[in-house]
């Protein structure tokens, strides 16, 4: 047999292997669309930053994409890295729980530089979180803040159980207990699940009231440049409901 004949199966196998392993984007371009490129470099001219309502609408659309399994793949992520290296222009701030199941960037289908995020267990914010959100709105020009609670929150469950805990956990729970007490007054006969849902809403609403007491955020609210909205993320479905 000739050497070329012997090599033929090898070449055929290699060709088949390349065909199987080649990503679909070879046949369908994976390059970012013009809209995605524009979003990456829009900066302060991003229309989502124009008004509080525009920012909130963008978050709702992002969650809809996430729910419909139509999330952007952020193929322009490295372009965003370059575009945001010297400055950032997020269109919304989110303060949410540290729970690993609740990443705002995924829930709202957002990329690098699009969301200004604070996270702490039970959404039990501190003065540092408040200062961060003040910076986001007063300095970075973020027009909307979302206080994002979620279903099945372990910190809320601990606050409802109100049992001895180790380390710094008692301090955390003490910040959540007022929301639990308000929920118990509103629904004195609620079962475990209903009480958890009610207490979670109360915690979110309490955080909103506290943030509105900030002189920095209060001024922006009064001027119509900012809205602070509550929401609940459902860990079993991926859906965000707005309060």
N, C-alpha and C positions, 0 to 999 in steps of 0.2 A: 504493500500500500504506500501511496505517496504521503509525504508529511502534510501536504495541504488537505488531503482527505481526512487524515487523523485529527487535524485541528478543527474541522468543520463542526463536530458536535460541541466542542468546547466554546466556539464562538457563538453557536446557536444558543447554548445554555446561558452564556453571559448576556446575550441580547434579551433573553426572556427575563433574567434576573433584573436587569436595568428597567425593563418595562414594568415589572411588578413593584419595584421599589421607588420608582419615580413618583414624586408627589403629584396630585391632581393639578396643582397650579402650573405644571409645565404645559398642560393643555388648556387650562383656564387661568388666566393671569392672576397671580396673587398680589400684584403690586397695589398699593393703596389707591383708592379712588380720588378724584379731584376734590371731592367734599372732605375726605379724611385728611388730605394734605392741607387743605385750607384751614381745617379745625386745628391742626397741629401748630400752625404758625399764625393763627388769627390774633392771638395775644389779647390786648385790651379791646380789640374790635370784635371779639367773639360775640355774636348776637345773643347768646345765652346769658351774657353778663349785663345786657341792656337794662333789664328790669327784674325785680323779684319774681314776677309771674313767669317771665321767660325762662329763668333758671329752674323753677319748679316744674314747668312744662317739660323741660329737657330731662329732668330726673324721672318723670313719669314715663316718658317715651323710652328712656333707657331701661327701666324696669320691665316695660312691655317687651322690648327686644329680648331681654334675659328670659322672660317667661315663655316666649315663643321660640326659644332655642335659636335666636337670630342675632346673638351677640356679635359685635365686631371682634375680629381676631387681633386687632391692634397691630397689624403688620407694619404700621408706621411708628412703632414704639421707639425705635432708635432715632427716627426723625424728631419725635417729641422730646427725647432726651437732649438732642442738640438745640431744639427750639426753646427749651426751658432752662438751659444751662445757666443763663445770666439773670433770668427773671421768671416769675410765675404769675399766671392769670387764671386761677381756678374760678369756675362759675358758680360753685355752691360749696358750703361747708356742711359737714355731717358730724355730729357727735353721737356715737353709738356705743354699744356694748363691746367688750373685748372678746366675746364668744367667737371661736374660730369659724363658726358657721355663718357669720354675718359681715363679711367684708363689703363695705359700701361700694368700692370700685367695681366689684363683680355684680352686686345686686343692681346697681344703676348703670352697668355697662359703660364705665368711664375709664379713660386712659391716664397716662402720666401727665400730671400738671392740671388735671381737670377738677379734682375734688380736694378740698382742704379738710383733713380728717383728724378727729380726736376720738380715742376709744378708751373706755374704762368699764370694768364689770358693773352691770346693773345700771349703766348710764348715771352713775353716782358721781357727778362731776365735782371738781375742786376749783379753787381760785386759778390754778394753772390752766385748766381747760378753758375757763372763762376768759383769761387773758389771751389765750391762743385764738379763740373765736373773735375776740375784739380786734386782734391783729389782722385776722383774715378779712374782716369787713372794713375796718377803718383804714388799714394800710394797703391791703391787696384789692380792696373794692368788691369783695364777695357780696352779692345782693340777697342771698337766701341762706338761712341756717336751718337744717333739719335735725331735730332731736329724734333719734331712731331707736325705739325699743324693739323687743322681739318676743315671740311666743316661746314658752318653755325655758325661760331664763333661770339659770341656776342661782344667781345672786338673789333674784326675787324670791325663789323658793326658800332659800336660807333665811331671808328676812321674814317670811311668813312663818317658818318653823320656829324661829327665834330661840335657838338652842345655843349652848356654849360652843365657841369656835376658837381655834388656835390663832396665834400670830396677830396680824393686823386685820383679820377678817371681821372681828367685832366692830371695828371702826367703820368699815365699809357698810356692814349691815345696818349700823346705827343711822347712816345717811339714807337708807332705803325704808326703814321702819315707818317714818311718817306717812309715806305713800300707802303702806299696808294698812295703817290705822284709818286713813281716809277711806280706803276701799271697804274696810270692815264697817264703817259707819254708813256708807252708801248702800252696801249690800250685806246686812247683818246675818243673813241666812244663806249666803253663797257657799257652794261646795268648793272643794280644792281648786278645780279647774277654773271655775267662774271667778273665784277670788284672785287667782293668779293673773288672769286676764285683766281684771279690774285694777289690781295693784300696779300692773305694768303700765296701764294707761295713766294712772295717777302719777306714777313716777315720771313719765314723759311730760305730762302737763305741769308737774311741779318744777321740772327743770326749765321748761319754757318760761314760767312765771319768774323764776330766779334770774334767768338770762335777761329778761326784760327790765330788771332792776338795774342793770349795768348802765351807768351814765353814757358810756361810749356807744353801746348798742341802742340804748333808749333814744339818743339823739338821731341816729340813722333811721330808727323806726318812725320817729315823729316826722322826719323829712320825707318819708316814703321811699327811702333808698334801700330798705331792708325789710324782709319778712322772716319770722321765726315760726316754723311749722312742725307739728308733731306727726309721727308716723310709726306704724308697727310692721315689722317684717315677720312673715310667717315662715318658720324654718321648715315646715313640712311641704310647702308649695312653692316658695320663692316669691310670693306676691307681697307687695307693700300696700297696706291700707293707710289712708291719710286721715288724721284726726281734725 
